[in-house]
């Protein structure tokens, strides 16, 4: 007969994690896909709004891609159960940090250094993606390691 604590066990890893074998590779794949989606959204918004509204374009792209990223990471990489709202709030918090970093770096690259917005965003998004990995891994989808308790026999 199985111990009742086995009911609390985490579900199996997401499909991508099973294929990639390591969480960092699965996370990177999803991150690259979402970065590409975010970049395309940025290009679309800057095309619609114009180069002079590049910061608004960043905001619009981020607000759309954060939802896509959450779903992709939750289902393909981490495969966690429950706490959807808590996970989403933590995920948005980590992305808010990334968003702030993106705004600051874009303002520096475009506003101060005079680089064009689209190539600048490409470089900035890479920097933000790398920095966000640790936050999502350790905060957004973290589950206590003591969830599964093995009975001890003495």
GICOR-V938040 format. One line per field, one symbol per residue. ss: DSSP state (H for helix, E for strand, C for the rest). burial: b if it has 9 or more other C-alpha atoms within 8 Angstrom, else e. A space follows every 50 residues. Layout:
BEGIN
ss = ???
burial = ???
END
This chain:
BEGIN
ss = CCCHHHHHCCCCCCHHHHHHCCHHHHHHHHHHHHHHHHHHHHHHHHHHHC HHHHHHHHHHHHHHHHHHHHHHHHHHHHCCCCCHHHHHHHHHHHHHHHHH HHHHHHHHHHHHCCCCHHHHHHHHHHHHHHHHHHHHHHHHCCCCCCCCCC CCCC
burial = eeeebbeeeeeebbbbbbebeebebbbeebbeebbebbbebbbebbeebb eebbbebbbbbbebbbebbbebbbbbbbbbeeeeeebbebbbebbeebbe bbbebbbbbbbeeebebeebbbebbbebbebbbebbbebbbeeeeebbee eeee
END
